[in-house]
Amino acid sequence: MKTAHTIKDMQKFWREGDYSFHQGNLEGSIDSYNKALKLCQSLPECERCNHRRFEASCYAGLSASLGRLGKHLESFAAANKALVFYDEYGEKYPADTGRWLMAQVNQGTALAALGCLPAALEALGRAKEIFINRGLDIAENKQWIEMVDGNIAAIKAHMAKEER
């Protein structure tokens, strides 16, 4: 019974993390995602309900909150933790495509903020590939695509300026 309560609490904190993020409470979202991760990691390995998938979703959200707070190195680390799962298993979980894209875009954004521009371009290019390969509705995801394209253009312009 304890395991069922722990899983319920994990999911509650994950939802609170998402809600806090969308309300602009970034510190609250970080706290909630970290609580969800801690609970998940407290479960015995055999009882973890697809723990890697759950952790990847938490890390994707965590990377977004950290990035918005300007904690780019931490955001990069969280995005990478999510991408370890999504790059291997993302195709198996179409419902997680948004989280996969979030982690990929956050990785690129963090790299750009850290001054790793070629790697940022590569990461954002992978995000565009996910859009294309997953057959996502371009009109429905216009805001994401415009953001990725805008980031790519800004990085290329900055790189061209540095070359002069």
DADAQUI-V664627 format. One record per residue. N is the residue number from 1. RES is the residue in one letter. PSI is psi as a letter, one per 40 degrees, with the letter a starting at -180 (NA if undefined). OMEGA is omega as a letter, one per 30 degrees, with the letter a starting at -180 (999 if undefined). D_FIRST is the distance of its C-alpha to the first C-alpha in Angstrom with 1 decimal. Layout:
<<N:RES:PSI:OMEGA:D_FIRST> <N:RES:PSI:OMEGA:D_FIRST>>
This chain:
<<1:M:d:l:0.0> <2:K:d:a:3.8> <3:T:d:l:5.4> <4:A:d:l:5.3> <5:H:d:l:6.5> <6:T:d:l:8.7> <7:I:d:l:10.1> <8:K:d:l:10.8> <9:D:d:l:12.6> <10:M:d:a:14.4> <11:Q:d:l:15.8> <12:K:d:a:16.7> <13:F:d:l:18.7> <14:W:d:l:20.2> <15:R:d:l:21.5> <16:E:d:l:22.8> <17:G:d:l:24.6> <18:D:d:a:26.3> <19:Y:d:a:27.2> <20:S:d:l:28.6> <21:F:d:a:30.6> <22:H:d:l:32.1> <23:Q:e:a:33.0> <24:G:e:l:34.7> <25:N:g:a:32.4> <26:L:d:l:32.3> <27:E:d:l:31.2> <28:G:d:l:28.3> <29:S:d:l:27.3> <30:I:d:l:27.6> <31:D:d:a:25.4> <32:S:d:l:22.7> <33:Y:d:l:22.9> <34:N:d:l:22.8> <35:K:d:l:19.6> <36:A:d:l:18.0> <37:L:d:a:19.5> <38:K:d:l:18.4> <39:L:d:a:14.7> <40:C:d:a:15.2> <41:Q:e:l:17.1> <42:S:e:a:14.6> <43:L:i:l:12.3> <44:P:i:a:13.5> <45:E:d:a:16.1> <46:C:e:a:14.8> <47:E:e:a:11.6> <48:R:h:a:13.6> <49:C:g:a:14.1> <50:N:f:a:17.9> <51:H:d:a:17.8> <52:R:d:l:21.6> <53:R:d:l:22.1> <54:F:d:l:19.9> <55:E:d:l:21.6> <56:A:d:l:25.0> <57:S:d:l:24.5> <58:C:d:a:23.7> <59:Y:d:l:26.7> <60:A:d:l:28.9> <61:G:d:l:28.2> <62:L:d:a:28.6> <63:S:d:l:31.9> <64:A:d:a:33.2> <65:S:d:a:32.5> <66:L:d:l:34.0> <67:G:d:l:37.0> <68:R:d:l:37.8> <69:L:e:a:37.8> <70:G:e:l:40.3> <71:K:g:a:38.0> <72:H:d:l:39.2> <73:L:d:l:38.5> <74:E:d:l:34.8> <75:S:d:l:34.7> <76:F:d:a:36.3> <77:A:d:l:33.8> <78:A:d:l:30.8> <79:A:d:l:32.6> <80:N:d:l:33.2> <81:K:d:l:29.6> <82:A:d:a:28.8> <83:L:d:l:31.8> <84:V:d:l:30.9> <85:F:d:a:28.3> <86:Y:d:l:30.2> <87:D:d:l:33.5> <88:E:d:a:32.0> <89:Y:e:a:29.5> <90:G:d:l:30.6> <91:E:d:a:32.6> <92:K:e:a:29.5> <93:Y:g:a:27.8> <94:P:d:l:30.5> <95:A:e:a:28.2> <96:D:e:a:28.0> <97:T:d:l:31.8> <98:G:d:l:32.0> <99:R:d:l:29.8> <100:W:d:l:31.8> <101:L:d:l:35.0> <102:M:d:a:33.8> <103:A:d:a:33.1> <104:Q:d:l:36.5> <105:V:d:l:38.4> <106:N:d:l:36.9> <107:Q:d:l:37.8> <108:G:d:l:41.4> <109:T:d:l:41.7> <110:A:d:l:40.6> <111:L:d:l:43.0> <112:A:d:a:45.8> <113:A:d:l:45.1> <114:L:e:l:45.2> <115:G:e:l:48.6> <116:C:g:a:47.5> <117:L:d:l:49.3> <118:P:d:l:49.7> <119:A:d:l:46.1> <120:A:d:l:45.2> <121:L:d:l:47.4> <122:E:d:a:45.7> <123:A:d:l:42.2> <124:L:d:l:43.3> <125:G:d:l:45.2> <126:R:d:l:42.0> <127:A:d:l:40.4> <128:K:d:l:43.3> <129:E:d:l:42.9> <130:I:d:l:39.3> <131:F:d:a:40.7> <132:I:d:a:43.4> <133:N:d:a:41.5> <134:R:e:l:38.6> <135:G:f:a:41.2> <136:L:i:a:39.9> <137:D:h:a:42.0> <138:I:d:a:44.5> <139:A:d:a:45.2> <140:E:d:a:41.6> <141:N:f:a:41.0> <142:K:d:a:44.4> <143:Q:d:l:43.2> <144:W:d:a:41.2> <145:I:d:l:44.2> <146:E:d:l:46.7> <147:M:d:l:44.7> <148:V:d:l:44.5> <149:D:d:l:48.2> <150:G:d:l:49.2> <151:N:d:l:47.5> <152:I:d:l:49.1> <153:A:d:a:52.5> <154:A:d:l:52.2> <155:I:d:l:51.3> <156:K:d:l:54.2> <157:A:d:l:56.6> <158:H:d:l:55.6> <159:M:d:l:56.1> <160:A:d:l:59.5> <161:K:d:l:60.5> <162:E:d:a:59.7> <163:E:d:a:61.9> <164:R:NA:999:64.9>>
